[in-house]
Structures are given as C-alpha cells and as structure tokens.
Amino acid sequence: MKYILASSSPRRKELLHYILDDFDIICADADESVGDGISPEQAAIEIACRKASAVRALPQASDCFIIAADTIVVLGDKIFGKPSDDSDAARMLNELSGKTHTVMTGVCLIAPNGRSLSFCDKTDVEFYKLTEKEIARYIATGEPSDKAGAYGIQGGGALLIKGIHGDYYNVMGLPIARLKRMAELLSVSL
C-alpha cells in the first residue's frame, strides 16, 4: 500500500517516520479558515479533513492511504494559529505566558477504499511566566514563525514550558501512538 502525508511540515515528516518507513509527501492545498460558532476541536478536525480530501482528489493519490493533520493552540475559547509576523508572535507568547493552554491536533485518515476516520488529540501545556527579554530572544531565533501558538516544544520553545499533560508528540504536530491505533480501526497496519 502507498501512504501519503498531506503536509509539508518537517516535524510531521520526522514523526511519521517513527511508524512508517516509506511514504510520499503532498502538500495539501486546502482552505484553513473556520466559521464562527465551531469548537476549536471541531475546527482542527475540519481543517485536517479538508487537507486529506484535497490530496485524495488528486489522480496520483486516489488509491493511497492519506494522513492529514492540523494543529492549533487554544487558550480559553481563543484559537492561536501561526503568527502573521514577529509582533503577532510576541502578542501570542505574552498571552500564553504564565498560563496553561491546550494544543489540539486534528487528524484525518482516508483509506484506499474511501473509508475515513478523524479524531482530535489534546495536550495541556503550561508556560512559565515569560519576560519581554525571553520573548524577544526566542522570536529572534525565527523559530516561532511557522508554528501554531508561536512556539515549538522540540526546539527553543522547550525553555518556555513548565510542564505538559498529554502526548508530547501531539504538541509537535502528530500524535503518532493514537494515529497508529486509529489506522488499525480502518484495517490498515502502519
């Protein structure tokens, strides 16, 4: 069976290699906006499903197993996606400072027979109280620019984190242990 990761994320690629030796990558061209009134959990799932469906519609992917994901950071009822620029990253990090937020990764799997399954994994992340200097130093690394919530747990962002409750790999962008088990529900071994 041929597998496709519908993401250009280097972190997701690295994590998927823990359970699959061989897969292709096709970056999904899908709308990542969500309407009002949708829960953060449902938003993450909906975007992941759009990504999976967009790749599934391509002729070269019609008989493949598709894996797509979308990660968001949620504080209260506010969703933090990727920052638009450095000042947006600073705003996000200031809002997360000293608080516990939830990282949600929506995952959508589509089997070659068309059956699909989606889920959302959640991990609580507590930040230390951050100083303006810490925030500026971290932003200067460039690391926050392509990450939901403006930080990466696997990089310098680890220095911002006081603790986590849940799946570390979910915070990186792909809850691989649960992904493997959910694929088995579609009768696919990863």
LOVEX-755273 format. One record per residue: residue in one letter; x, y, z of N, C-alpha, C, O in turn. Coordinates in steps of 0.2 Angstrom, whole numbers, plus 5000, padded with zeros to 4 digits. Last residue first. Layout:
BEGIN
[atom "A", [X, Y, Z], [X, Y, Z], [X, Y, Z], [X, Y, Z]]
...
This chain:
BEGIN
[atom "L", [5001, 5001, 5051], [5006, 5006, 5050], [5013, 5004, 5053], [5018, 5007, 5053]]
[atom "S", [4988, 4993, 5044], [4994, 4992, 5048], [4999, 4998, 5046], [5001, 4998, 5041]]
[atom "V", [4971, 4995, 5043], [4977, 4997, 5040], [4983, 4997, 5045], [4982, 5000, 5050]]
[atom "S", [4958, 4995, 5047], [4961, 4989, 5045], [4967, 4990, 5041], [4969, 4987, 5036]]
[atom "L", [4954, 5006, 5053], [4952, 5006, 5046], [4955, 5000, 5043], [4956, 4999, 5037]]
[atom "L", [4960, 5003, 5065], [4952, 5003, 5065], [4950, 5003, 5058], [4944, 5001, 5056]]
[atom "E", [4973, 5006, 5062], [4971, 4999, 5063], [4963, 4998, 5063], [4961, 4993, 5061]]
[atom "A", [4972, 5020, 5063], [4973, 5017, 5057], [4971, 5010, 5057], [4968, 5007, 5052]]
[atom "M", [4972, 5021, 5077], [4966, 5023, 5073], [4966, 5020, 5066], [4961, 5018, 5063]]
[atom "R", [4985, 5017, 5081], [4979, 5014, 5083], [4973, 5015, 5079], [4969, 5011, 5078]]
[atom "K", [4993, 5028, 5075], [4994, 5020, 5073], [4988, 5016, 5075], [4985, 5012, 5071]]
[atom "L", [4988, 5039, 5081], [4987, 5038, 5074], [4988, 5031, 5072], [4984, 5028, 5068]]
[atom "R", [4992, 5037, 5094], [4985, 5036, 5093], [4984, 5036, 5086], [4979, 5032, 5084]]
[atom "A", [5006, 5038, 5092], [5003, 5032, 5095], [4996, 5031, 5094], [4994, 5026, 5092]]
[atom "I", [5007, 5051, 5086], [5008, 5045, 5082], [5006, 5039, 5085], [5004, 5034, 5082]]
[atom "P", [5001, 5066, 5084], [5000, 5061, 5089], [5001, 5054, 5087], [4996, 5050, 5085]]
[atom "L", [5009, 5079, 5078], [5006, 5072, 5075], [5006, 5067, 5081], [5012, 5065, 5083]]
[atom "G", [5014, 5091, 5083], [5010, 5091, 5077], [5007, 5084, 5075], [5004, 5084, 5070]]
[atom "M", [5020, 5092, 5096], [5025, 5093, 5090], [5021, 5093, 5083], [5023, 5096, 5078]]
[atom "V", [5010, 5089, 5103], [5012, 5096, 5104], [5017, 5097, 5098], [5017, 5103, 5095]]
[atom "N", [5010, 5075, 5101], [5004, 5079, 5099], [5006, 5087, 5099], [5004, 5090, 5094]]
[atom "Y", [5021, 5071, 5107], [5021, 5072, 5100], [5015, 5075, 5097], [5016, 5078, 5092]]
[atom "Y", [5017, 5072, 5121], [5022, 5076, 5119], [5022, 5077, 5111], [5023, 5083, 5108]]
[atom "D", [5001, 5070, 5127], [5006, 5067, 5122], [5010, 5073, 5119], [5008, 5077, 5116]]
[atom "G", [4999, 5076, 5144], [4996, 5073, 5137], [5002, 5071, 5133], [5008, 5070, 5135]]
[atom "H", [5004, 5090, 5150], [5000, 5084, 5152], [4996, 5081, 5146], [4992, 5084, 5143]]
[atom "I", [5019, 5098, 5154], [5014, 5096, 5149], [5010, 5090, 5152], [5012, 5086, 5157]]
[atom "G", [5027, 5113, 5160], [5025, 5106, 5161], [5020, 5105, 5155], [5017, 5109, 5153]]
[atom "K", [5034, 5125, 5157], [5034, 5122, 5164], [5032, 5115, 5164], [5035, 5111, 5168]]
[atom "I", [5042, 5131, 5143], [5037, 5126, 5145], [5039, 5124, 5152], [5044, 5121, 5154]]
[atom "L", [5052, 5138, 5137], [5046, 5142, 5139], [5041, 5138, 5143], [5037, 5140, 5147]]
[atom "L", [5061, 5129, 5132], [5063, 5133, 5138], [5057, 5138, 5141], [5058, 5140, 5146]]
[atom "A", [5055, 5124, 5121], [5055, 5120, 5126], [5057, 5124, 5133], [5055, 5122, 5138]]
[atom "G", [5058, 5133, 5110], [5052, 5134, 5114], [5051, 5130, 5120], [5047, 5131, 5125]]
[atom "G", [5069, 5128, 5104], [5070, 5133, 5109], [5064, 5134, 5113], [5064, 5137, 5119]]
[atom "G", [5060, 5113, 5100], [5066, 5117, 5099], [5067, 5122, 5105], [5066, 5120, 5111]]
[atom "Q", [5049, 5106, 5103], [5055, 5102, 5101], [5061, 5106, 5100], [5067, 5104, 5099]]
[atom "I", [5039, 5115, 5104], [5041, 5111, 5110], [5048, 5108, 5109], [5052, 5107, 5114]]
[atom "G", [5038, 5130, 5097], [5039, 5123, 5096], [5042, 5120, 5102], [5048, 5122, 5104]]
[atom "Y", [5027, 5144, 5095], [5032, 5141, 5098], [5032, 5133, 5096], [5027, 5131, 5094]]
[atom "A", [5015, 5151, 5091], [5022, 5154, 5090], [5027, 5151, 5094], [5032, 5154, 5097]]
[atom "G", [5003, 5145, 5089], [5005, 5147, 5096], [5011, 5151, 5096], [5013, 5153, 5101]]
[atom "A", [5010, 5135, 5076], [5004, 5137, 5080], [5006, 5139, 5087], [5010, 5136, 5090]]
[atom "K", [5024, 5141, 5067], [5021, 5136, 5072], [5015, 5139, 5076], [5015, 5145, 5077]]
[atom "D", [5033, 5148, 5060], [5028, 5143, 5056], [5025, 5138, 5061], [5023, 5133, 5059]]
[atom "S", [5039, 5157, 5069], [5036, 5160, 5063], [5031, 5155, 5059], [5026, 5157, 5057]]
[atom "P", [5047, 5154, 5080], [5040, 5154, 5080], [5036, 5155, 5074], [5030, 5154, 5074]]
[atom "E", [5061, 5154, 5075], [5058, 5148, 5076], [5050, 5148, 5076], [5046, 5144, 5074]]
[atom "G", [5069, 5165, 5075], [5065, 5164, 5069], [5060, 5158, 5070], [5056, 5156, 5065]]
[atom "T", [5076, 5170, 5085], [5078, 5164, 5083], [5074, 5162, 5076], [5077, 5158, 5072]]
[atom "A", [5068, 5181, 5090], [5074, 5182, 5086], [5077, 5176, 5083], [5081, 5176, 5078]]
[atom "I", [5059, 5175, 5099], [5057, 5177, 5092], [5063, 5178, 5087], [5062, 5177, 5081]]
[atom "Y", [5068, 5173, 5110], [5065, 5167, 5106], [5063, 5169, 5099], [5064, 5166, 5094]]
[atom "R", [5070, 5187, 5113], [5076, 5182, 5112], [5073, 5176, 5108], [5076, 5174, 5103]]
[atom "A", [5057, 5191, 5116], [5061, 5194, 5111], [5067, 5190, 5108], [5068, 5189, 5102]]
[atom "I", [5055, 5183, 5128], [5050, 5183, 5122], [5054, 5185, 5116], [5054, 5182, 5110]]
[atom "E", [5065, 5187, 5136], [5064, 5180, 5134], [5060, 5179, 5128], [5062, 5176, 5123]]
[atom "K", [5061, 5201, 5138], [5068, 5199, 5135], [5068, 5192, 5133], [5070, 5190, 5127]]
[atom "E", [5049, 5200, 5144], [5049, 5203, 5137], [5056, 5201, 5134], [5056, 5200, 5128]]
[atom "T", [5047, 5184, 5152], [5049, 5191, 5152], [5049, 5193, 5145], [5049, 5189, 5140]]
[atom "L", [5034, 5173, 5157], [5039, 5175, 5152], [5041, 5182, 5153], [5036, 5186, 5154]]
[atom "K", [5030, 5160, 5168], [5029, 5167, 5166], [5035, 5170, 5163], [5041, 5169, 5165]]
[atom "Y", [5029, 5145, 5158], [5032, 5149, 5164], [5030, 5156, 5162], [5028, 5158, 5157]]
[atom "F", [5015, 5136, 5153], [5021, 5140, 5151], [5023, 5144, 5158], [5019, 5145, 5162]]
[atom "E", [5008, 5120, 5150], [5009, 5126, 5155], [5015, 5130, 5154], [5021, 5127, 5153]]
[atom "V", [4997, 5112, 5140], [5004, 5114, 5141], [5004, 5120, 5145], [5000, 5125, 5144]]
[atom "D", [4988, 5097, 5137], [4989, 5104, 5140], [4996, 5105, 5141], [5000, 5101, 5143]]
[atom "T", [4983, 5090, 5122], [4988, 5090, 5127], [4988, 5097, 5130], [4988, 5102, 5127]]
[atom "K", [4972, 5080, 5112], [4973, 5086, 5116], [4979, 5085, 5121], [4979, 5080, 5124]]
[atom "D", [4967, 5075, 5096], [4971, 5074, 5102], [4972, 5080, 5105], [4974, 5085, 5102]]
[atom "C", [4953, 5070, 5086], [4957, 5076, 5089], [4961, 5074, 5095], [4957, 5071, 5100]]
[atom "F", [4950, 5062, 5071], [4950, 5062, 5078], [4954, 5068, 5080], [4957, 5071, 5076]]
[atom "S", [4942, 5052, 5058], [4945, 5058, 5061], [4945, 5058, 5068], [4940, 5055, 5071]]
[atom "L", [4942, 5041, 5044], [4941, 5042, 5051], [4945, 5048, 5053], [4950, 5050, 5051]]
[atom "S", [4935, 5033, 5030], [4939, 5038, 5033], [4937, 5038, 5040], [4932, 5036, 5043]]
[atom "R", [4935, 5024, 5015], [4933, 5024, 5022], [4938, 5029, 5025], [4944, 5030, 5024]]
[atom "G", [4941, 5022, 5003], [4937, 5028, 5004], [4935, 5029, 5011], [4932, 5034, 5012]]
[atom "N", [4950, 5012, 5001], [4943, 5010, 4999], [4939, 5016, 5000], [4933, 5016, 4999]]
[atom "P", [4962, 5018, 5006], [4961, 5017, 4999], [4954, 5016, 4997], [4952, 5017, 4991]]
[atom "A", [4957, 5029, 5020], [4960, 5023, 5017], [4958, 5022, 5009], [4954, 5026, 5007]]
[atom "I", [4961, 5043, 5027], [4957, 5041, 5022], [4960, 5035, 5019], [4966, 5035, 5016]]
[atom "L", [4961, 5052, 5042], [4964, 5047, 5039], [4959, 5044, 5033], [4953, 5044, 5035]]
[atom "C", [4965, 5067, 5051], [4960, 5064, 5046], [4964, 5058, 5042], [4969, 5060, 5039]]
[atom "V", [4966, 5075, 5066], [4969, 5071, 5061], [4964, 5067, 5057], [4959, 5066, 5060]]
[atom "G", [4970, 5090, 5075], [4965, 5086, 5072], [4969, 5082, 5067], [4973, 5084, 5063]]
[atom "T", [4977, 5093, 5090], [4979, 5091, 5083], [4973, 5087, 5081], [4972, 5082, 5083]]
[atom "M", [4979, 5106, 5102], [4974, 5101, 5098], [4977, 5100, 5091], [4978, 5104, 5087]]
[atom "V", [4985, 5111, 5117], [4987, 5110, 5110], [4982, 5105, 5107], [4982, 5099, 5110]]
[atom "T", [4979, 5123, 5128], [4978, 5116, 5126], [4981, 5116, 5118], [4979, 5120, 5114]]
[atom "H", [4988, 5131, 5142], [4984, 5131, 5136], [4983, 5124, 5134], [4986, 5120, 5136]]
[atom "T", [4991, 5140, 5157], [4990, 5133, 5154], [4986, 5134, 5148], [4980, 5136, 5148]]
[atom "K", [5002, 5154, 5159], [4996, 5151, 5159], [4996, 5144, 5156], [5001, 5142, 5153]]
[atom "G", [5013, 5161, 5158], [5011, 5160, 5165], [5004, 5156, 5165], [5001, 5156, 5170]]
[atom "S", [5010, 5167, 5142], [5014, 5167, 5147], [5011, 5166, 5154], [5006, 5169, 5156]]
[atom "L", [5000, 5168, 5131], [5001, 5162, 5134], [5006, 5162, 5140], [5006, 5157, 5144]]
[atom "E", [5002, 5182, 5129], [4995, 5179, 5131], [4996, 5173, 5134], [4992, 5171, 5139]]
[atom "N", [5015, 5183, 5124], [5013, 5186, 5130], [5006, 5184, 5133], [5005, 5183, 5139]]
[atom "L", [5014, 5175, 5113], [5018, 5172, 5118], [5016, 5176, 5125], [5016, 5173, 5130]]
[atom "M", [5005, 5183, 5105], [5003, 5176, 5107], [5007, 5174, 5113], [5004, 5171, 5118]]
[atom "R", [5014, 5195, 5103], [5007, 5195, 5106], [5005, 5188, 5109], [5002, 5188, 5115]]
[atom "A", [5024, 5189, 5097], [5025, 5192, 5103], [5019, 5193, 5107], [5018, 5191, 5113]]
[atom "A", [5018, 5186, 5084], [5021, 5180, 5089], [5022, 5183, 5096], [5021, 5179, 5100]]
[atom "D", [5015, 5198, 5080], [5009, 5194, 5081], [5012, 5188, 5086], [5009, 5186, 5090]]
[atom "S", [5028, 5203, 5078], [5024, 5206, 5083], [5018, 5202, 5085], [5015, 5202, 5091]]
[atom "D", [5032, 5195, 5067], [5035, 5194, 5074], [5031, 5198, 5079], [5031, 5195, 5085]]
[atom "D", [5017, 5188, 5059], [5024, 5192, 5059], [5026, 5191, 5066], [5023, 5188, 5071]]
[atom "S", [5007, 5179, 5061], [5007, 5183, 5054], [5014, 5186, 5054], [5017, 5187, 5048]]
[atom "P", [5008, 5163, 5068], [5009, 5171, 5069], [5010, 5173, 5062], [5013, 5170, 5058]]
[atom "K", [4996, 5150, 5067], [5003, 5153, 5066], [5003, 5160, 5066], [4998, 5163, 5063]]
[atom "G", [4983, 5151, 5079], [4986, 5148, 5073], [4994, 5150, 5073], [4997, 5151, 5078]]
[atom "F", [4974, 5150, 5093], [4980, 5153, 5090], [4983, 5149, 5085], [4985, 5143, 5086]]
[atom "I", [4958, 5153, 5098], [4962, 5149, 5094], [4968, 5153, 5092], [4968, 5159, 5089]]
[atom "K", [4950, 5155, 5113], [4953, 5158, 5108], [4958, 5154, 5105], [4962, 5150, 5108]]
[atom "D", [4944, 5151, 5125], [4940, 5150, 5119], [4943, 5153, 5113], [4940, 5153, 5107]]
[atom "G", [4958, 5147, 5133], [4951, 5148, 5134], [4947, 5146, 5128], [4947, 5140, 5126]]
[atom "L", [4968, 5144, 5120], [4968, 5147, 5127], [4961, 5150, 5128], [4959, 5155, 5125]]
[atom "V", [4975, 5133, 5109], [4969, 5136, 5112], [4970, 5138, 5119], [4972, 5134, 5123]]
[atom "V", [4983, 5130, 5094], [4984, 5131, 5101], [4978, 5135, 5104], [4975, 5139, 5100]]
[atom "I", [4982, 5117, 5082], [4980, 5123, 5084], [4982, 5124, 5092], [4982, 5119, 5095]]
[atom "T", [4986, 5107, 5068], [4987, 5108, 5075], [4986, 5116, 5076], [4988, 5120, 5073]]
[atom "D", [4981, 5095, 5057], [4981, 5102, 5058], [4981, 5103, 5066], [4978, 5100, 5070]]
[atom "A", [4984, 5082, 5045], [4984, 5084, 5052], [4984, 5092, 5052], [4986, 5095, 5047]]
[atom "A", [4982, 5066, 5036], [4982, 5074, 5036], [4981, 5076, 5043], [4978, 5073, 5047]]
[atom "I", [4986, 5053, 5026], [4986, 5055, 5033], [4987, 5063, 5033], [4991, 5066, 5030]]
[atom "I", [4979, 5041, 5015], [4980, 5048, 5016], [4980, 5049, 5024], [4976, 5047, 5027]]
[atom "F", [4983, 5028, 5005], [4981, 5029, 5012], [4984, 5036, 5014], [4990, 5038, 5014]]
[atom "C", [4978, 5028, 4988], [4983, 5028, 4993], [4980, 5029, 5000], [4974, 5031, 5000]]
[atom "D", [4972, 5029, 4976], [4972, 5023, 4979], [4977, 5022, 4984], [4980, 5017, 4986]]
[atom "S", [4973, 5043, 4972], [4966, 5040, 4973], [4966, 5033, 4976], [4961, 5031, 4979]]
[atom "A", [4984, 5051, 4970], [4983, 5049, 4977], [4976, 5045, 4978], [4974, 5043, 4983]]
[atom "Q", [4985, 5055, 4957], [4990, 5051, 4960], [4989, 5048, 4967], [4993, 5044, 4969]]
[atom "P", [4974, 5064, 4956], [4974, 5057, 4952], [4979, 5052, 4955], [4978, 5046, 4956]]
[atom "L", [4967, 5071, 4971], [4972, 5071, 4966], [4973, 5064, 4962], [4972, 5059, 4966]]
[atom "A", [4959, 5069, 4981], [4956, 5071, 4975], [4961, 5071, 4969], [4959, 5071, 4963]]
[atom "R", [4967, 5068, 4992], [4963, 5062, 4990], [4960, 5063, 4983], [4960, 5058, 4979]]
[atom "V", [4970, 5081, 4995], [4975, 5077, 4992], [4972, 5070, 4989], [4974, 5068, 4984]]
[atom "A", [4958, 5086, 4999], [4961, 5089, 4994], [4966, 5085, 4991], [4967, 5084, 4985]]
[atom "S", [4955, 5077, 5010], [4951, 5077, 5004], [4954, 5080, 4998], [4954, 5078, 4993]]
[atom "A", [4965, 5082, 5019], [4965, 5075, 5017], [4961, 5074, 5010], [4963, 5070, 5006]]
[atom "K", [4961, 5095, 5021], [4968, 5093, 5018], [4968, 5086, 5015], [4970, 5085, 5010]]
[atom "R", [4949, 5093, 5027], [4949, 5097, 5021], [4956, 5095, 5017], [4956, 5094, 5011]]
[atom "C", [4953, 5087, 5039], [4949, 5083, 5034], [4949, 5086, 5027], [4949, 5083, 5022]]
[atom "A", [4960, 5097, 5045], [4963, 5091, 5043], [4959, 5087, 5038], [4962, 5084, 5033]]
[atom "I", [4949, 5106, 5047], [4954, 5108, 5043], [4958, 5102, 5041], [4960, 5101, 5035]]
[atom "E", [4941, 5098, 5056], [4938, 5100, 5049], [4944, 5102, 5045], [4944, 5100, 5039]]
[atom "I", [4949, 5097, 5067], [4947, 5091, 5063], [4945, 5093, 5056], [4947, 5090, 5051]]
[atom "A", [4950, 5110, 5071], [4956, 5106, 5070], [4954, 5100, 5065], [4958, 5099, 5061]]
[atom "A", [4936, 5113, 5074], [4940, 5116, 5069], [4946, 5113, 5066], [4948, 5112, 5061]]
[atom "Q", [4933, 5104, 5084], [4930, 5103, 5078], [4934, 5107, 5072], [4934, 5104, 5066]]
[atom "E", [4941, 5111, 5094], [4942, 5104, 5092], [4939, 5102, 5085], [4942, 5099, 5081]]
[atom "P", [4935, 5123, 5095], [4942, 5123, 5092], [4943, 5115, 5090], [4947, 5114, 5085]]
[atom "S", [4918, 5124, 5087], [4923, 5122, 5093], [4930, 5122, 5090], [4931, 5120, 5085]]
[atom "I", [4910, 5137, 5078], [4913, 5130, 5078], [4918, 5129, 5084], [4922, 5134, 5085]]
[atom "G", [4907, 5150, 5078], [4902, 5145, 5082], [4905, 5138, 5081], [4902, 5134, 5084]]
[atom "D", [4912, 5155, 5062], [4910, 5156, 5069], [4906, 5151, 5072], [4902, 5147, 5068]]
[atom "G", [4923, 5144, 5052], [4917, 5149, 5053], [4916, 5150, 5060], [4919, 5146, 5065]]
[atom "V", [4940, 5144, 5047], [4934, 5141, 5050], [4929, 5146, 5052], [4930, 5152, 5053]]
[atom "S", [4952, 5141, 5034], [4948, 5146, 5039], [4942, 5142, 5042], [4940, 5136, 5039]]
[atom "E", [4960, 5134, 5026], [4961, 5133, 5033], [4957, 5138, 5037], [4959, 5138, 5043]]
[atom "D", [4958, 5126, 5011], [4956, 5132, 5015], [4957, 5130, 5022], [4954, 5125, 5025]]
[atom "A", [4972, 5117, 5004], [4965, 5117, 5007], [4964, 5124, 5011], [4969, 5127, 5013]]
[atom "D", [4982, 5108, 4997], [4980, 5115, 4995], [4973, 5115, 4997], [4968, 5114, 4994]]
[atom "A", [4995, 5099, 5005], [4988, 5100, 5003], [4986, 5107, 5002], [4988, 5111, 5006]]
[atom "C", [5009, 5092, 4999], [5006, 5097, 5002], [4999, 5099, 5000], [4998, 5100, 4994]]
[atom "I", [5013, 5076, 5000], [5010, 5080, 4995], [5007, 5086, 5000], [5002, 5084, 5004]]
[atom "I", [5025, 5063, 5001], [5023, 5070, 5004], [5019, 5074, 4999], [5023, 5075, 4993]]
[atom "D", [5025, 5046, 5004], [5026, 5052, 5000], [5023, 5057, 5003], [5019, 5057, 5008]]
[atom "F", [5034, 5034, 5013], [5028, 5037, 5012], [5030, 5043, 5007], [5035, 5046, 5008]]
[atom "D", [5041, 5021, 5023], [5041, 5024, 5016], [5034, 5027, 5015], [5029, 5024, 5016]]
[atom "D", [5041, 5018, 5036], [5047, 5019, 5033], [5047, 5023, 5026], [5051, 5027, 5025]]
[atom "L", [5031, 5023, 5050], [5031, 5021, 5043], [5038, 5023, 5040], [5041, 5028, 5040]]
[atom "I", [5034, 5027, 5063], [5029, 5021, 5062], [5029, 5019, 5054], [5026, 5014, 5053]]
[atom "Y", [5043, 5037, 5062], [5043, 5033, 5068], [5039, 5026, 5067], [5040, 5021, 5070]]
[atom "H", [5040, 5045, 5052], [5045, 5040, 5051], [5046, 5035, 5057], [5049, 5030, 5056]]
[atom "L", [5031, 5054, 5058], [5028, 5049, 5054], [5033, 5043, 5052], [5032, 5037, 5052]]
[atom "L", [5040, 5063, 5063], [5036, 5059, 5067], [5033, 5053, 5064], [5033, 5048, 5066]]
[atom "E", [5046, 5069, 5051], [5050, 5066, 5056], [5046, 5061, 5060], [5048, 5055, 5061]]
[atom "K", [5034, 5075, 5046], [5038, 5070, 5042], [5042, 5066, 5047], [5042, 5060, 5046]]
[atom "R", [5031, 5084, 5056], [5026, 5078, 5055], [5030, 5073, 5051], [5029, 5067, 5052]]
[atom "R", [5042, 5093, 5054], [5040, 5089, 5061], [5036, 5083, 5060], [5037, 5078, 5062]]
[atom "P", [5040, 5098, 5042], [5046, 5094, 5043], [5045, 5090, 5050], [5048, 5084, 5050]]
[atom "S", [5025, 5099, 5033], [5029, 5100, 5040], [5034, 5095, 5041], [5034, 5089, 5040]]
[atom "S", [5018, 5098, 5022], [5025, 5099, 5021], [5028, 5100, 5027], [5034, 5102, 5027]]
[atom "S", [5005, 5085, 5021], [5008, 5090, 5025], [5015, 5091, 5022], [5019, 5087, 5021]]
[atom "A", [4999, 5072, 5020], [4996, 5078, 5017], [4999, 5084, 5021], [4995, 5088, 5023]]
[atom "L", [5008, 5058, 5016], [5007, 5063, 5022], [5005, 5069, 5018], [5009, 5072, 5014]]
[atom "I", [5002, 5043, 5010], [5004, 5050, 5008], [5003, 5054, 5015], [4997, 5053, 5018]]
[atom "Y", [5007, 5026, 5005], [5005, 5031, 5010], [5007, 5038, 5008], [5012, 5039, 5005]]
[atom "K", [5002, 5011, 4997], [5006, 5018, 4996], [5003, 5022, 5001], [4997, 5023, 5002]]
[atom "M", [5004, 4994, 5000], [5000, 5000, 5000], [5004, 5006, 5000], [5010, 5006, 5003]]
